[in-house]
Structure formats: structure tokens, C-alpha cells
Amino acid sequence: MKPDTPISSSERAPKLLAQVVDAIRIRHYSIRTEQAYVHWVKAFIRFHGLRHPRDMGAREVTAFLSHLATERDVAAATQQQALSALLFLYRHVLEIELPWLDDLVRPKKPARLPTVLNHDEVARLLAEVRPEYALMVRLLYGTGMRLMECLRLRIKDVDFVRGEILIRDGKGAKDRVTVLPKSLAETLQMQFQSARRLFDQDRAAGRHRRHSFATHLLHAGYDIRTVQELLGHADVSTTMIYTHVLNRGGRGVVSPVDAVR
């Protein structure tokens, strides 16, 4: 295949995207960063007619970024994210150190002051939140956590005695400690207890479904070795327990005389 021959969507691109994902996960980037970088690499390849990035350079990267700014009217931060994804692709995946990477004109993000709600606005906002999201929203406001940090919060990361929440692997792969709001401690404990009950119920249901699967196969006449393989048992004696569950003894055997007409 010649270098300037377009690649098909089923050839080199999927392999390249897998390499991008591997390089991101080795560096422990967040899942949001992974999703964004994969999106922009795919968009870059599609924009240039499925050409492989190894066969492109500064002109193609600049054309893509210009397209984002002029045709799609994306924000400077979005354009910068796309550029970061392409820099990552060339440096860490293709391992190509090209001088033009550093010479590209980077989009300037306008300096804006953050929007701050006053206490009354926060109170009105919290009052409008649907009940199933109320605890999460209050935690976001009361702890300063990012959304993904809140979604990934684990029971063992909450210290009710010290009134602290340990946030692991936050932005920049850093751990930090934040305050546990006293007003949310009791509600959070109730949520944890509810989650524990659901976990125990689901785990029990999973075992029951597995047991039912094996028992019903044996009841339908499938041989024990087939059931063993489907269940992933190393020893057939483990599978044999289900024959005792059937508890049919000799009644489970069809007499050969019954087949004689």
C-alpha cells in the first residue's frame, strides 16, 4: 500500500484507535480525556478522507483546527482540546517528534471570571433538584468535588468519624481530602446501607440464576460434562452438586423398555 493511499475504516484506523486507548490508559488519564482524545483522532482521520495520520503533517492539522474554528464555530477550549489530542497522537502513539508540532498556533482561551451563585440562588437550585439526585448535587456543592469524582466515590473513601472524604485519583491523578458536610452524613450513611442491601440482593440473585441455569440444563437431559464446560468448573465433582439438587434418583432415568413399541 502506498503512503498516500486512503485507509479503509476496517483496516488501520481501528488498530490505531486501540493504540491511542492503550497509550492513554498506561498514563492513567481520566475516562473523559480518553473519550475526548479518541473522538478528536477519529474526527481528524475522517476529515481528511480516512488518510493515516502518519502520512499527514502540519498542513493537515492546521486545516482541521481551522475547520473547527470557522465551519463548526467551536470554542477556543474545544479547539485546544482537539489540538492536545493530536499532539498526544503524534508524540505518544505514533512516536513522531516533528518540529511543526511546537510551531502550531494555539487557540487562545479568553480570560473570563467564573460565574458564582449567591446563597439564595443555591438554595433555590437545590430545592428544584429531583429527589433521586438531591444527595449527589448537595455533595457536589458541599464538598467541591468534580462530577466524575462524585460518581466514582466509594464507601471506604468516606470517614464519618473524622468528617472527611478522600478523593482518589482526581484530576492530574492526585489524591486529596475534602470535608464531609455534617448535614449530609446521616443521609449518606442511609444511602450506603441501601446500596449494601441492593448489592447483597443482586449477588444472591446472580448465584440463584447460575444455579437455576445448571439445574434446568440437567433437567432437560444435557450431559454433566457439557454443563461443566458451560459453567467453567475445573472439576466435574463441583458440577455434580446440581445432580443432587434435582434429587430424582432412579426416577430421573428413562427405562429402555419405554422406548419399545
Rosetta constraint file for C-alpha pairs under 8 A:
AtomPair CA 1 CA 5 HARMONIC 6.53 0.50
AtomPair CA 3 CA 55 HARMONIC 6.22 0.50
AtomPair CA 4 CA 51 HARMONIC 7.29 0.50
AtomPair CA 4 CA 55 HARMONIC 6.63 0.50
AtomPair CA 5 CA 51 HARMONIC 7.17 0.50
AtomPair CA 6 CA 49 HARMONIC 6.87 0.50
AtomPair CA 6 CA 50 HARMONIC 5.68 0.50
AtomPair CA 6 CA 51 HARMONIC 4.69 0.50
AtomPair CA 6 CA 52 HARMONIC 7.15 0.50
AtomPair CA 7 CA 11 HARMONIC 6.46 0.50
AtomPair CA 7 CA 12 HARMONIC 6.43 0.50
AtomPair CA 7 CA 13 HARMONIC 7.37 0.50
AtomPair CA 7 CA 50 HARMONIC 5.51 0.50
AtomPair CA 7 CA 51 HARMONIC 5.62 0.50
AtomPair CA 7 CA 52 HARMONIC 6.49 0.50
AtomPair CA 8 CA 12 HARMONIC 7.12 0.50
AtomPair CA 8 CA 13 HARMONIC 7.50 0.50
AtomPair CA 8 CA 50 HARMONIC 6.66 0.50
AtomPair CA 9 CA 13 HARMONIC 5.96 0.50
AtomPair CA 9 CA 14 HARMONIC 7.21 0.50
AtomPair CA 9 CA 50 HARMONIC 7.07 0.50
AtomPair CA 10 CA 14 HARMONIC 6.58 0.50
AtomPair CA 11 CA 15 HARMONIC 7.45 0.50
AtomPair CA 12 CA 16 HARMONIC 6.14 0.50
AtomPair CA 12 CA 52 HARMONIC 7.67 0.50
AtomPair CA 13 CA 17 HARMONIC 6.14 0.50
AtomPair CA 13 CA 50 HARMONIC 7.89 0.50
AtomPair CA 13 CA 52 HARMONIC 7.41 0.50
AtomPair CA 14 CA 18 HARMONIC 6.22 0.50
AtomPair CA 15 CA 19 HARMONIC 6.36 0.50
AtomPair CA 16 CA 20 HARMONIC 6.31 0.50
AtomPair CA 17 CA 21 HARMONIC 6.28 0.50
AtomPair CA 17 CA 38 HARMONIC 6.65 0.50
AtomPair CA 17 CA 41 HARMONIC 7.77 0.50
AtomPair CA 17 CA 42 HARMONIC 7.80 0.50
AtomPair CA 18 CA 22 HARMONIC 6.20 0.50
AtomPair CA 19 CA 23 HARMONIC 6.13 0.50
AtomPair CA 19 CA 93 HARMONIC 6.49 0.50
AtomPair CA 20 CA 24 HARMONIC 6.22 0.50
AtomPair CA 20 CA 38 HARMONIC 7.04 0.50
AtomPair CA 20 CA 89 HARMONIC 6.75 0.50
AtomPair CA 20 CA 93 HARMONIC 6.05 0.50
AtomPair CA 21 CA 25 HARMONIC 6.16 0.50
AtomPair CA 21 CA 34 HARMONIC 6.65 0.50
AtomPair CA 21 CA 38 HARMONIC 7.31 0.50
AtomPair CA 22 CA 26 HARMONIC 6.11 0.50
AtomPair CA 23 CA 27 HARMONIC 6.59 0.50
AtomPair CA 23 CA 92 HARMONIC 6.83 0.50
AtomPair CA 23 CA 93 HARMONIC 6.51 0.50
AtomPair CA 24 CA 28 HARMONIC 6.37 0.50
AtomPair CA 24 CA 29 HARMONIC 5.72 0.50
AtomPair CA 24 CA 34 HARMONIC 6.36 0.50
AtomPair CA 25 CA 29 HARMONIC 6.03 0.50
AtomPair CA 25 CA 34 HARMONIC 7.89 0.50
AtomPair CA 28 CA 173 HARMONIC 7.13 0.50
AtomPair CA 29 CA 33 HARMONIC 6.28 0.50
AtomPair CA 29 CA 34 HARMONIC 6.78 0.50
AtomPair CA 29 CA 172 HARMONIC 7.73 0.50
AtomPair CA 29 CA 173 HARMONIC 7.41 0.50
AtomPair CA 30 CA 34 HARMONIC 6.35 0.50
AtomPair CA 30 CA 171 HARMONIC 7.56 0.50
AtomPair CA 31 CA 35 HARMONIC 6.17 0.50
AtomPair CA 32 CA 36 HARMONIC 6.14 0.50
AtomPair CA 33 CA 37 HARMONIC 6.01 0.50
AtomPair CA 34 CA 38 HARMONIC 6.12 0.50
AtomPair CA 35 CA 39 HARMONIC 6.12 0.50
AtomPair CA 36 CA 40 HARMONIC 6.30 0.50
AtomPair CA 36 CA 81 HARMONIC 7.85 0.50
AtomPair CA 36 CA 85 HARMONIC 7.71 0.50
AtomPair CA 37 CA 41 HARMONIC 6.15 0.50
AtomPair CA 37 CA 81 HARMONIC 7.88 0.50
AtomPair CA 37 CA 82 HARMONIC 7.21 0.50
AtomPair CA 37 CA 84 HARMONIC 7.94 0.50
AtomPair CA 37 CA 85 HARMONIC 4.75 0.50
AtomPair CA 37 CA 86 HARMONIC 7.81 0.50
AtomPair CA 38 CA 42 HARMONIC 6.15 0.50
AtomPair CA 38 CA 85 HARMONIC 7.75 0.50
AtomPair CA 39 CA 43 HARMONIC 6.14 0.50
AtomPair CA 40 CA 44 HARMONIC 5.99 0.50
AtomPair CA 40 CA 82 HARMONIC 5.56 0.50
AtomPair CA 40 CA 85 HARMONIC 6.39 0.50
AtomPair CA 40 CA 86 HARMONIC 7.49 0.50
AtomPair CA 41 CA 45 HARMONIC 6.29 0.50
AtomPair CA 41 CA 85 HARMONIC 6.71 0.50
AtomPair CA 41 CA 86 HARMONIC 6.49 0.50
AtomPair CA 41 CA 89 HARMONIC 7.53 0.50
AtomPair CA 42 CA 46 HARMONIC 6.16 0.50
AtomPair CA 43 CA 47 HARMONIC 5.95 0.50
AtomPair CA 44 CA 48 HARMONIC 6.54 0.50
AtomPair CA 44 CA 61 HARMONIC 7.87 0.50
AtomPair CA 44 CA 64 HARMONIC 6.59 0.50
AtomPair CA 45 CA 49 HARMONIC 6.54 0.50
AtomPair CA 45 CA 50 HARMONIC 4.89 0.50
AtomPair CA 45 CA 51 HARMONIC 6.02 0.50
AtomPair CA 45 CA 52 HARMONIC 6.74 0.50
AtomPair CA 45 CA 53 HARMONIC 6.91 0.50
AtomPair CA 46 CA 50 HARMONIC 4.97 0.50
AtomPair CA 46 CA 51 HARMONIC 7.76 0.50
AtomPair CA 47 CA 64 HARMONIC 7.10 0.50
AtomPair CA 48 CA 60 HARMONIC 7.61 0.50
AtomPair CA 51 CA 55 HARMONIC 7.04 0.50
AtomPair CA 51 CA 56 HARMONIC 7.71 0.50
AtomPair CA 52 CA 56 HARMONIC 7.07 0.50
AtomPair CA 53 CA 57 HARMONIC 7.53 0.50
AtomPair CA 53 CA 90 HARMONIC 7.98 0.50
AtomPair CA 54 CA 90 HARMONIC 7.99 0.50
AtomPair CA 54 CA 94 HARMONIC 7.16 0.50
AtomPair CA 56 CA 60 HARMONIC 6.06 0.50
AtomPair CA 56 CA 61 HARMONIC 7.86 0.50
AtomPair CA 57 CA 61 HARMONIC 6.32 0.50
AtomPair CA 57 CA 100 HARMONIC 8.00 0.50
AtomPair CA 58 CA 62 HARMONIC 5.96 0.50
AtomPair CA 58 CA 100 HARMONIC 5.99 0.50
AtomPair CA 58 CA 101 HARMONIC 7.17 0.50
AtomPair CA 58 CA 104 HARMONIC 7.56 0.50
AtomPair CA 59 CA 63 HARMONIC 6.09 0.50
AtomPair CA 60 CA 64 HARMONIC 6.18 0.50
AtomPair CA 61 CA 65 HARMONIC 6.26 0.50
AtomPair CA 61 CA 86 HARMONIC 7.86 0.50
AtomPair CA 62 CA 66 HARMONIC 6.01 0.50
AtomPair CA 62 CA 104 HARMONIC 7.45 0.50
AtomPair CA 63 CA 67 HARMONIC 6.10 0.50
AtomPair CA 64 CA 68 HARMONIC 6.40 0.50
AtomPair CA 65 CA 69 HARMONIC 6.37 0.50
AtomPair CA 65 CA 79 HARMONIC 6.52 0.50
AtomPair CA 65 CA 82 HARMONIC 7.57 0.50
AtomPair CA 65 CA 83 HARMONIC 7.32 0.50
AtomPair CA 66 CA 70 HARMONIC 5.93 0.50
AtomPair CA 66 CA 71 HARMONIC 7.82 0.50
AtomPair CA 67 CA 71 HARMONIC 5.14 0.50
AtomPair CA 67 CA 72 HARMONIC 6.64 0.50
AtomPair CA 68 CA 72 HARMONIC 4.93 0.50
AtomPair CA 68 CA 73 HARMONIC 6.09 0.50
AtomPair CA 68 CA 74 HARMONIC 5.86 0.50
AtomPair CA 68 CA 79 HARMONIC 6.72 0.50
AtomPair CA 69 CA 73 HARMONIC 4.73 0.50
AtomPair CA 69 CA 74 HARMONIC 5.45 0.50
AtomPair CA 69 CA 75 HARMONIC 7.41 0.50
AtomPair CA 69 CA 76 HARMONIC 7.83 0.50
AtomPair CA 69 CA 79 HARMONIC 7.05 0.50
AtomPair CA 74 CA 78 HARMONIC 6.12 0.50
AtomPair CA 74 CA 79 HARMONIC 6.55 0.50
AtomPair CA 75 CA 79 HARMONIC 6.34 0.50
AtomPair CA 76 CA 80 HARMONIC 6.07 0.50
AtomPair CA 76 CA 107 HARMONIC 5.54 0.50
AtomPair CA 76 CA 108 HARMONIC 6.15 0.50
AtomPair CA 76 CA 109 HARMONIC 5.20 0.50
AtomPair CA 76 CA 110 HARMONIC 7.75 0.50
AtomPair CA 77 CA 81 HARMONIC 6.17 0.50
AtomPair CA 77 CA 107 HARMONIC 7.63 0.50
AtomPair CA 77 CA 108 HARMONIC 7.97 0.50
AtomPair CA 77 CA 109 HARMONIC 5.96 0.50
AtomPair CA 78 CA 82 HARMONIC 6.33 0.50
AtomPair CA 79 CA 83 HARMONIC 6.32 0.50
AtomPair CA 79 CA 107 HARMONIC 6.63 0.50
AtomPair CA 80 CA 84 HARMONIC 6.13 0.50
AtomPair CA 80 CA 106 HARMONIC 6.77 0.50
AtomPair CA 80 CA 107 HARMONIC 5.96 0.50
AtomPair CA 81 CA 85 HARMONIC 6.24 0.50
AtomPair CA 82 CA 86 HARMONIC 6.43 0.50
AtomPair CA 83 CA 87 HARMONIC 6.14 0.50
AtomPair CA 83 CA 106 HARMONIC 7.89 0.50
AtomPair CA 84 CA 88 HARMONIC 6.09 0.50
AtomPair CA 85 CA 89 HARMONIC 6.19 0.50
AtomPair CA 86 CA 90 HARMONIC 6.29 0.50
AtomPair CA 87 CA 91 HARMONIC 6.01 0.50
AtomPair CA 87 CA 101 HARMONIC 6.90 0.50
AtomPair CA 88 CA 92 HARMONIC 5.48 0.50
AtomPair CA 88 CA 93 HARMONIC 7.01 0.50
AtomPair CA 89 CA 93 HARMONIC 5.04 0.50
AtomPair CA 89 CA 94 HARMONIC 6.24 0.50
AtomPair CA 89 CA 95 HARMONIC 7.98 0.50
AtomPair CA 90 CA 94 HARMONIC 4.93 0.50
AtomPair CA 90 CA 95 HARMONIC 5.77 0.50
AtomPair CA 90 CA 96 HARMONIC 5.33 0.50
AtomPair CA 90 CA 97 HARMONIC 7.20 0.50
AtomPair CA 91 CA 95 HARMONIC 4.61 0.50
AtomPair CA 91 CA 96 HARMONIC 5.34 0.50
AtomPair CA 91 CA 97 HARMONIC 5.96 0.50
AtomPair CA 92 CA 96 HARMONIC 7.84 0.50
AtomPair CA 97 CA 101 HARMONIC 7.80 0.50
AtomPair CA 99 CA 103 HARMONIC 6.94 0.50
AtomPair CA 100 CA 104 HARMONIC 6.28 0.50
AtomPair CA 117 CA 121 HARMONIC 5.75 0.50
AtomPair CA 117 CA 122 HARMONIC 6.16 0.50
AtomPair CA 118 CA 122 HARMONIC 6.30 0.50
AtomPair CA 119 CA 123 HARMONIC 6.17 0.50
AtomPair CA 120 CA 124 HARMONIC 6.22 0.50
AtomPair CA 121 CA 125 HARMONIC 6.07 0.50
AtomPair CA 122 CA 126 HARMONIC 6.13 0.50
AtomPair CA 123 CA 127 HARMONIC 6.20 0.50
AtomPair CA 124 CA 128 HARMONIC 6.51 0.50
AtomPair CA 125 CA 129 HARMONIC 6.69 0.50
AtomPair CA 126 CA 134 HARMONIC 7.14 0.50
AtomPair CA 126 CA 137 HARMONIC 7.40 0.50
AtomPair CA 126 CA 138 HARMONIC 7.22 0.50
AtomPair CA 129 CA 133 HARMONIC 6.53 0.50
AtomPair CA 129 CA 134 HARMONIC 5.70 0.50
AtomPair CA 129 CA 137 HARMONIC 7.78 0.50
AtomPair CA 130 CA 134 HARMONIC 6.13 0.50
AtomPair CA 131 CA 135 HARMONIC 7.86 0.50
AtomPair CA 133 CA 137 HARMONIC 6.21 0.50
AtomPair CA 134 CA 138 HARMONIC 6.13 0.50
AtomPair CA 135 CA 139 HARMONIC 6.10 0.50
AtomPair CA 135 CA 184 HARMONIC 7.64 0.50
AtomPair CA 135 CA 187 HARMONIC 7.62 0.50
AtomPair CA 135 CA 188 HARMONIC 7.56 0.50
AtomPair CA 136 CA 140 HARMONIC 6.23 0.50
AtomPair CA 136 CA 150 HARMONIC 7.22 0.50
AtomPair CA 137 CA 141 HARMONIC 6.32 0.50
AtomPair CA 138 CA 142 HARMONIC 5.72 0.50
AtomPair CA 138 CA 184 HARMONIC 7.96 0.50
AtomPair CA 139 CA 143 HARMONIC 5.64 0.50
AtomPair CA 139 CA 144 HARMONIC 7.74 0.50
AtomPair CA 139 CA 145 HARMONIC 7.45 0.50
AtomPair CA 139 CA 150 HARMONIC 7.58 0.50
AtomPair CA 139 CA 181 HARMONIC 7.83 0.50
AtomPair CA 139 CA 184 HARMONIC 7.72 0.50
AtomPair CA 140 CA 144 HARMONIC 5.57 0.50
AtomPair CA 140 CA 145 HARMONIC 5.22 0.50
AtomPair CA 140 CA 146 HARMONIC 6.77 0.50
AtomPair CA 140 CA 147 HARMONIC 7.00 0.50
AtomPair CA 140 CA 150 HARMONIC 6.98 0.50
AtomPair CA 141 CA 145 HARMONIC 7.59 0.50
AtomPair CA 142 CA 179 HARMONIC 7.94 0.50
AtomPair CA 142 CA 180 HARMONIC 7.68 0.50
AtomPair CA 142 CA 181 HARMONIC 6.16 0.50
AtomPair CA 143 CA 178 HARMONIC 6.11 0.50
AtomPair CA 143 CA 179 HARMONIC 5.82 0.50
AtomPair CA 143 CA 180 HARMONIC 6.61 0.50
AtomPair CA 143 CA 181 HARMONIC 7.16 0.50
AtomPair CA 144 CA 178 HARMONIC 7.68 0.50
AtomPair CA 145 CA 149 HARMONIC 5.97 0.50
AtomPair CA 145 CA 150 HARMONIC 6.13 0.50
AtomPair CA 146 CA 150 HARMONIC 6.32 0.50
AtomPair CA 147 CA 151 HARMONIC 6.28 0.50
AtomPair CA 148 CA 152 HARMONIC 6.08 0.50
AtomPair CA 149 CA 153 HARMONIC 6.15 0.50
AtomPair CA 149 CA 167 HARMONIC 6.82 0.50
AtomPair CA 149 CA 168 HARMONIC 7.98 0.50
AtomPair CA 149 CA 170 HARMONIC 6.54 0.50
AtomPair CA 153 CA 157 HARMONIC 6.83 0.50
AtomPair CA 153 CA 167 HARMONIC 7.29 0.50
AtomPair CA 154 CA 158 HARMONIC 7.24 0.50
AtomPair CA 155 CA 192 HARMONIC 6.89 0.50
AtomPair CA 157 CA 165 HARMONIC 5.80 0.50
AtomPair CA 157 CA 166 HARMONIC 5.00 0.50
AtomPair CA 157 CA 167 HARMONIC 6.98 0.50
AtomPair CA 158 CA 163 HARMONIC 7.92 0.50
AtomPair CA 158 CA 164 HARMONIC 6.22 0.50
AtomPair CA 158 CA 165 HARMONIC 4.62 0.50
AtomPair CA 158 CA 166 HARMONIC 6.38 0.50
AtomPair CA 158 CA 180 HARMONIC 7.79 0.50
AtomPair CA 159 CA 163 HARMONIC 5.74 0.50
AtomPair CA 159 CA 164 HARMONIC 5.20 0.50
AtomPair CA 159 CA 165 HARMONIC 6.07 0.50
AtomPair CA 159 CA 166 HARMONIC 7.91 0.50
AtomPair CA 160 CA 164 HARMONIC 6.69 0.50
AtomPair CA 160 CA 180 HARMONIC 7.61 0.50
AtomPair CA 160 CA 185 HARMONIC 6.97 0.50
AtomPair CA 163 CA 179 HARMONIC 6.26 0.50
AtomPair CA 163 CA 180 HARMONIC 4.94 0.50
AtomPair CA 163 CA 181 HARMONIC 7.33 0.50
AtomPair CA 163 CA 182 HARMONIC 7.30 0.50
AtomPair CA 164 CA 177 HARMONIC 6.59 0.50
AtomPair CA 164 CA 178 HARMONIC 5.84 0.50
AtomPair CA 164 CA 179 HARMONIC 4.77 0.50
AtomPair CA 164 CA 180 HARMONIC 4.78 0.50
AtomPair CA 165 CA 177 HARMONIC 5.71 0.50
AtomPair CA 165 CA 178 HARMONIC 5.32 0.50
AtomPair CA 165 CA 179 HARMONIC 5.99 0.50
AtomPair CA 165 CA 180 HARMONIC 5.71 0.50
AtomPair CA 166 CA 175 HARMONIC 7.25 0.50
AtomPair CA 166 CA 176 HARMONIC 6.02 0.50
AtomPair CA 166 CA 177 HARMONIC 4.60 0.50
AtomPair CA 166 CA 178 HARMONIC 6.53 0.50
AtomPair CA 167 CA 175 HARMONIC 5.57 0.50
AtomPair CA 167 CA 176 HARMONIC 5.34 0.50
AtomPair CA 167 CA 177 HARMONIC 5.96 0.50
AtomPair CA 167 CA 178 HARMONIC 7.40 0.50
AtomPair CA 168 CA 173 HARMONIC 7.82 0.50
AtomPair CA 168 CA 174 HARMONIC 6.75 0.50
AtomPair CA 168 CA 175 HARMONIC 4.50 0.50
AtomPair CA 168 CA 176 HARMONIC 6.72 0.50
AtomPair CA 169 CA 173 HARMONIC 4.39 0.50
AtomPair CA 169 CA 174 HARMONIC 5.00 0.50
AtomPair CA 169 CA 175 HARMONIC 5.28 0.50
AtomPair CA 170 CA 174 HARMONIC 5.09 0.50
AtomPair CA 170 CA 175 HARMONIC 5.89 0.50
AtomPair CA 170 CA 176 HARMONIC 7.67 0.50
AtomPair CA 180 CA 184 HARMONIC 7.54 0.50
AtomPair CA 180 CA 185 HARMONIC 7.09 0.50
AtomPair CA 181 CA 185 HARMONIC 6.52 0.50
AtomPair CA 184 CA 188 HARMONIC 5.92 0.50
AtomPair CA 185 CA 189 HARMONIC 6.19 0.50
AtomPair CA 186 CA 190 HARMONIC 6.33 0.50
AtomPair CA 187 CA 191 HARMONIC 6.23 0.50
AtomPair CA 188 CA 192 HARMONIC 6.21 0.50
AtomPair CA 189 CA 193 HARMONIC 6.25 0.50
AtomPair CA 190 CA 194 HARMONIC 6.18 0.50
AtomPair CA 191 CA 195 HARMONIC 6.12 0.50
AtomPair CA 192 CA 196 HARMONIC 6.13 0.50
AtomPair CA 193 CA 197 HARMONIC 6.32 0.50
AtomPair CA 194 CA 198 HARMONIC 6.28 0.50
AtomPair CA 195 CA 199 HARMONIC 6.05 0.50
AtomPair CA 196 CA 200 HARMONIC 6.15 0.50
AtomPair CA 197 CA 201 HARMONIC 6.10 0.50
AtomPair CA 198 CA 202 HARMONIC 5.97 0.50
AtomPair CA 199 CA 203 HARMONIC 6.02 0.50
AtomPair CA 200 CA 204 HARMONIC 6.11 0.50
AtomPair CA 201 CA 205 HARMONIC 6.04 0.50
AtomPair CA 202 CA 206 HARMONIC 6.04 0.50
AtomPair CA 203 CA 207 HARMONIC 6.41 0.50
AtomPair CA 204 CA 208 HARMONIC 6.24 0.50
AtomPair CA 205 CA 209 HARMONIC 6.09 0.50
AtomPair CA 206 CA 210 HARMONIC 6.31 0.50
AtomPair CA 207 CA 211 HARMONIC 6.14 0.50
AtomPair CA 208 CA 212 HARMONIC 5.99 0.50
AtomPair CA 209 CA 213 HARMONIC 6.05 0.50
AtomPair CA 210 CA 214 HARMONIC 6.43 0.50
AtomPair CA 211 CA 215 HARMONIC 6.12 0.50
AtomPair CA 211 CA 242 HARMONIC 7.67 0.50
AtomPair CA 212 CA 216 HARMONIC 5.89 0.50
AtomPair CA 213 CA 217 HARMONIC 6.29 0.50
AtomPair CA 214 CA 218 HARMONIC 6.39 0.50
AtomPair CA 214 CA 227 HARMONIC 6.46 0.50
AtomPair CA 214 CA 231 HARMONIC 7.60 0.50
AtomPair CA 214 CA 242 HARMONIC 6.83 0.50
AtomPair CA 215 CA 219 HARMONIC 6.08 0.50
AtomPair CA 215 CA 242 HARMONIC 5.71 0.50
AtomPair CA 215 CA 243 HARMONIC 7.45 0.50
AtomPair CA 215 CA 245 HARMONIC 7.26 0.50
AtomPair CA 215 CA 246 HARMONIC 6.92 0.50
AtomPair CA 216 CA 220 HARMONIC 6.06 0.50
AtomPair CA 217 CA 221 HARMONIC 6.60 0.50
AtomPair CA 217 CA 222 HARMONIC 5.70 0.50
AtomPair CA 217 CA 227 HARMONIC 7.08 0.50
AtomPair CA 218 CA 222 HARMONIC 5.18 0.50
AtomPair CA 218 CA 223 HARMONIC 6.75 0.50
AtomPair CA 218 CA 224 HARMONIC 7.06 0.50
AtomPair CA 218 CA 227 HARMONIC 7.45 0.50
AtomPair CA 218 CA 242 HARMONIC 7.81 0.50
AtomPair CA 218 CA 243 HARMONIC 7.32 0.50
AtomPair CA 219 CA 246 HARMONIC 7.30 0.50
AtomPair CA 222 CA 226 HARMONIC 6.81 0.50
AtomPair CA 222 CA 227 HARMONIC 7.09 0.50
AtomPair CA 223 CA 227 HARMONIC 6.61 0.50
AtomPair CA 224 CA 228 HARMONIC 6.06 0.50
AtomPair CA 224 CA 236 HARMONIC 7.62 0.50
AtomPair CA 224 CA 239 HARMONIC 7.19 0.50
AtomPair CA 224 CA 240 HARMONIC 7.39 0.50
AtomPair CA 225 CA 229 HARMONIC 6.26 0.50
AtomPair CA 225 CA 236 HARMONIC 7.05 0.50
AtomPair CA 226 CA 230 HARMONIC 6.30 0.50
AtomPair CA 227 CA 231 HARMONIC 6.14 0.50
AtomPair CA 227 CA 239 HARMONIC 7.35 0.50
AtomPair CA 228 CA 232 HARMONIC 6.08 0.50
AtomPair CA 228 CA 233 HARMONIC 5.38 0.50
AtomPair CA 228 CA 234 HARMONIC 7.78 0.50
AtomPair CA 228 CA 235 HARMONIC 7.83 0.50
AtomPair CA 228 CA 236 HARMONIC 6.08 0.50
AtomPair CA 228 CA 239 HARMONIC 5.69 0.50
AtomPair CA 229 CA 233 HARMONIC 6.44 0.50
AtomPair CA 233 CA 238 HARMONIC 6.63 0.50
AtomPair CA 233 CA 239 HARMONIC 6.80 0.50
AtomPair CA 234 CA 238 HARMONIC 7.96 0.50
AtomPair CA 235 CA 239 HARMONIC 7.37 0.50
AtomPair CA 236 CA 240 HARMONIC 6.26 0.50
AtomPair CA 237 CA 241 HARMONIC 7.13 0.50
AtomPair CA 239 CA 243 HARMONIC 7.82 0.50
AtomPair CA 240 CA 244 HARMONIC 7.12 0.50
AtomPair CA 241 CA 245 HARMONIC 6.61 0.50
AtomPair CA 242 CA 246 HARMONIC 6.53 0.50
AtomPair CA 243 CA 247 HARMONIC 6.72 0.50
AtomPair CA 244 CA 248 HARMONIC 7.95 0.50
AtomPair CA 248 CA 252 HARMONIC 5.04 0.50
AtomPair CA 249 CA 253 HARMONIC 7.77 0.50
AtomPair CA 254 CA 258 HARMONIC 7.19 0.50
AtomPair CA 255 CA 259 HARMONIC 7.62 0.50
AtomPair CA 256 CA 260 HARMONIC 7.18 0.50
